[in-house]
Amino acid sequence: MSAETRTSTPFTARTTAAEILDGVDLTGRRMIVTGGASGIGAEAVRALAGAGAEVTVATRNPAAADGLVAEFAGAGSGVVRAAALDLADLTSVNAFVAAWEGPLHALVANAGIMAIPTRQLTPQGWELQLGTNYLGHFALARGLHDSLRAAGSARVVIVSSGAHLREAFDFDDPQFERQPYDPWSAYGRSKTADVLLAVGIARRWAADGIVANALNPGYINTNLQRHMDEETLRSFGVLDEAGNRIDLEYYKTPAQGAATTVLLAASPLVDGVTGRYFSDNQEVEVVVGGPEATGGVAVHATDPATADRLWAYAERALTSR
Ligand SMILES: NC(=O)c1ccc[n+]([C@@H]2O[C@H](COP(=O)([O-])OP(=O)(O)OC[C@H]3O[C@@H](n4cnc5c(N)ncnc54)[C@H](OP(=O)(O)O)[C@@H]3O)[C@@H](O)[C@H]2O)c1
């Protein structure tokens, strides 16, 4: 994508989610945020409901959203509800989809896990990071397609990561069945698959009024890092001598980390934009991925033919279990 055709906004890396939606009225808009009970997901929920939306927090543990639900009860702005969803379990995804009624204006695929130390499997036998971060969201989006179409104009937002830059999707061994499992490769590949999911939706559902974009939220200190051991955290420079977490200067607050998510979910500034990738509230350039890549979006995550191949892989995976 050349610089002239990339979407830009007046916002910066430090803009908060609430600032993105300043003056935007989302009354009557129905939205789902997966993993919306914690971290940047919770801040996205807060901003979207604060602008008037009716937001469903899709979470493994609905009680974890009690605080958010209470925050908006009778507040005169939006509404927050919670519903059970385990993205790692297709049975749970199907139950969530079956229970959803009416139109859906935005699906925010935010939930994720990172760097699970050993290879674990979902109930359907998929490697856990791919199963949760990608296949679960694929099944959810596909299951909610009719509700998104019924909205007339709907957005799908996929929260990916800069970690996608280093890892192309491995069609030969997507589940780490033959090669040794690597926690970071598995995370990176699942996040590449997430970007390709946005491209795949953009290619298929445009005629239904549905757009889809992916994003990198930046670095934010959240529960996501809970599977990293002390040695890894030290190598990242985020532990002090006493073993306490420290935020590096480029770290964002959760409210800043949620900004690009809500930009893509609800800002009129990106009306009609689809199949793109944003970071720090700007569409970024397409780059060659690999270990040296530090910014932008990798061509291995935006290539339309790869997106179609992955879509076909995911459809087969879903029907085979
Ligand atoms: N923080 C960063 O620096 C950073 C950087 C790049 C990308 N991201 C991405 O940002 C997204 C949000 O992460 P975060 O930093 O806000 O971390 P977080 O607080 O750990 O949020 C992740 C959410 O995903 C949920 N989740 C995990 N497994 C799930 C499952 N099987 N079914 C349903 N929900 C599940 C978690 O719920 P539970 O409480 O049930 O575990 C949690 O609410 C993730 O996709 C992550 O990859 C974050």
The ligand as an SDF file (V2000), in Angstrom:
LIG
                    3D

 48 52  0  0  0  0  0  0  0  0999 V2000
   -0.7070   -6.3900   25.8250 N   0  0  0  0  0  0  0  0  0  0  0  0
    0.0660   -6.2580   24.7660 C   0  0  0  0  0  0  0  0  0  0  0  0
    1.1910   -5.7160   24.8450 O   0  0  0  0  0  0  0  0  0  0  0  0
   -0.3970   -6.7760   23.4300 C   0  0  0  0  0  0  0  0  0  0  0  0
    0.4420   -6.6010   22.3210 C   0  0  0  0  0  0  0  0  0  0  0  0
    0.0340   -7.0790   21.0880 C   0  0  0  0  0  0  0  0  0  0  0  0
   -1.1900   -7.7160   20.9770 C   0  0  0  0  0  0  0  0  0  0  0  0
   -1.9910   -7.8740   22.0670 N   0  0  0  0  0  0  0  0  0  0  0  0
   -3.2790   -8.5580   21.8820 C   0  0  0  0  0  0  0  0  0  0  0  0
   -4.2920   -7.8450   22.5360 O   0  0  0  0  0  0  0  0  0  0  0  0
   -5.3650   -8.7180   22.8810 C   0  0  0  0  0  0  0  0  0  0  0  0
   -5.8360   -8.4160   24.2970 C   0  0  0  0  0  0  0  0  0  0  0  0
   -4.8060   -8.7730   25.1980 O   0  0  0  0  0  0  0  0  0  0  0  0
   -4.5060   -8.0040   26.5560 P   0  0  0  0  0  0  0  0  0  0  0  0
   -3.1180   -7.4840   26.4550 O   0  0  0  0  0  0  0  0  0  0  0  0
   -5.6170   -7.0820   26.9020 O   0  0  0  0  0  0  0  0  0  0  0  0
   -4.4190   -9.2450   27.5720 O   0  0  0  0  0  0  0  0  0  0  0  0
   -5.4700   -9.8610   28.6090 P   0  0  0  0  0  0  0  0  0  0  0  0
   -5.8530   -8.8790   29.6340 O   0  0  0  0  0  0  0  0  0  0  0  0
   -4.8810  -11.1520   29.0290 O   0  0  0  0  0  0  0  0  0  0  0  0
   -6.7360  -10.0820   27.6870 O   0  0  0  0  0  0  0  0  0  0  0  0
   -6.9220  -11.2290   26.9160 C   0  0  0  0  0  0  0  0  0  0  0  0
   -8.3430  -11.6720   27.0860 C   0  0  0  0  0  0  0  0  0  0  0  0
   -8.5690  -12.8570   26.3150 O   0  0  0  0  0  0  0  0  0  0  0  0
   -9.3770  -13.7070   27.0790 C   0  0  0  0  0  0  0  0  0  0  0  0
   -9.2400  -15.1000   26.6600 N   0  0  0  0  0  0  0  0  0  0  0  0
   -8.1390  -15.8680   26.6980 C   0  0  0  0  0  0  0  0  0  0  0  0
   -8.4380  -17.1150   26.2970 N   0  0  0  0  0  0  0  0  0  0  0  0
   -9.7650  -17.1200   26.0010 C   0  0  0  0  0  0  0  0  0  0  0  0
  -10.6620  -18.1030   25.5580 C   0  0  0  0  0  0  0  0  0  0  0  0
  -10.2850  -19.3800   25.3510 N   0  0  0  0  0  0  0  0  0  0  0  0
  -11.9490  -17.7630   25.3390 N   0  0  0  0  0  0  0  0  0  0  0  0
  -12.3670  -16.5000   25.5740 C   0  0  0  0  0  0  0  0  0  0  0  0
  -11.5540  -15.5230   26.0160 N   0  0  0  0  0  0  0  0  0  0  0  0
  -10.2700  -15.8360   26.2260 C   0  0  0  0  0  0  0  0  0  0  0  0
   -8.8940  -13.5100   28.5060 C   0  0  0  0  0  0  0  0  0  0  0  0
   -9.8570  -13.9490   29.3900 O   0  0  0  0  0  0  0  0  0  0  0  0
   -9.4520  -14.8160   30.6850 P   0  0  0  0  0  0  0  0  0  0  0  0
   -9.4650  -13.8200   31.7660 O   0  0  0  0  0  0  0  0  0  0  0  0
  -10.5410  -15.8370   30.7560 O   0  0  0  0  0  0  0  0  0  0  0  0
   -8.1150  -15.4490   30.4740 O   0  0  0  0  0  0  0  0  0  0  0  0
   -8.6690  -12.0260   28.5460 C   0  0  0  0  0  0  0  0  0  0  0  0
   -9.8430  -11.3310   28.9170 O   0  0  0  0  0  0  0  0  0  0  0  0
   -4.8410  -10.1410   22.6610 C   0  0  0  0  0  0  0  0  0  0  0  0
   -5.3710  -10.6590   21.4640 O   0  0  0  0  0  0  0  0  0  0  0  0
   -3.3430   -9.9410   22.5240 C   0  0  0  0  0  0  0  0  0  0  0  0
   -2.7300  -10.9310   21.7310 O   0  0  0  0  0  0  0  0  0  0  0  0
   -1.6190   -7.4000   23.2860 C   0  0  0  0  0  0  0  0  0  0  0  0
  1  2  1  0
  2  3  2  0
  2  4  1  0
  4  5  1  0
  4 48  2  0
  5  6  2  0
  6  7  1  0
  7  8  2  0
  8  9  1  0
  8 48  1  0
  9 10  1  0
  9 46  1  0
 10 11  1  0
 11 12  1  0
 11 44  1  0
 12 13  1  0
 13 14  1  0
 14 15  2  0
 14 16  1  0
 14 17  1  0
 17 18  1  0
 18 19  2  0
 18 20  1  0
 18 21  1  0
 21 22  1  0
 22 23  1  0
 23 24  1  0
 23 42  1  0
 24 25  1  0
 25 26  1  0
 25 36  1  0
 26 27  1  0
 26 35  1  0
 27 28  2  0
 28 29  1  0
 29 30  1  0
 29 35  2  0
 30 31  1  0
 30 32  2  0
 32 33  1  0
 33 34  2  0
 34 35  1  0
 36 37  1  0
 36 42  1  0
 37 38  1  0
 38 39  2  0
 38 40  1  0
 38 41  1  0
 42 43  1  0
 44 45  1  0
 44 46  1  0
 46 47  1  0
M  CHG  2   8   1  16  -1
M  END
$$$$
